[in-house]
Amino acid sequence: MKYVTFLLVSVIVSIVTGVPDNSERVTNGVQAAAGDFPYIVSVTVGGGHICGGFIYNEYWIVTSAACVYNYLPSELRITLAQLSLIADDPEEKVLAIYRIVLFDGYDYTSGLHDIALLQTATPIEFSSNINFIPYDEARESPTEKGIFAGWGATYEGGLGTSRLRSIEVTFGSDCKAYGEDQYYPNYMLCAGGSAVDPGNPCSFDEGSPLVQEINGVRYAVGIMSKNKGCGATAEPTIYTRTMPYYPWFVKVAGDQPTPV
């Protein structure tokens, strides 16, 4: 039943949701193992994956506004400690959503402020496979790299993959090709799309975090928002930066736990 629901939602999601059907977006990724990405969650509708997200604290999830802006909290669930969308994983848990909070300035047309918070109906219990991730500003020199994981399609135009996959992403990209009305560098992060990048985020990857290791600690520096295809010659991907939303995070969701 889990697999059937996943396929049905994959086919119809671009028709019945607000996620644009022309923004095909992990290609050429490698499969993740248990505990690799304890902060990543799957956002689901009717048991089917539509987007990714990450754990902010014991009650809040961060995701893309485009993924959830036309839903009621009762329609959404988040799945923790999940690797496979087909089979149940150890420690996998499904939580109901109590509240959806979109950033007030979110613009669906341009993708500006493409960020949302989901409050869970019950607290998240942390473990080796379930944990929050702190956030920070990206280090964006061309020598820097990040990591991205999600359940997105493995090729342009495909359905979401059934297994969590990850890719390495380079920084220093230029997203000017999107135009000034689509790329706002103060609030958006441009990454990937170079000749050395092994792949790109793809459809159903929206909302998943772009992560960078800084001084030995992993930080969420961006949230996958949009790109122009996910093939080998695709343009860089645009992510919503996390740090500009510090005051909003604290106001709505409170502080994050102290890293151990």
Beta strands, then each sheet from edge to edge (+ up, - down):
strand 1: 30-31
strand 2: 40-45
strand 3: 48-55
strand 4: 60-63
strand 5: 76-80
strand 6: 93-102
strand 7: 116-120
strand 8: 145-150
strand 9: 165-170
strand 10: 188-191
strand 11: 209-214
strand 12: 217-226
strand 13: 237-241
sheet 1: 1+ 9- 8+ 11- 12+ 13- 10+
sheet 2: 2+ 3- 4+ 7- 6+ 5- 2+
end
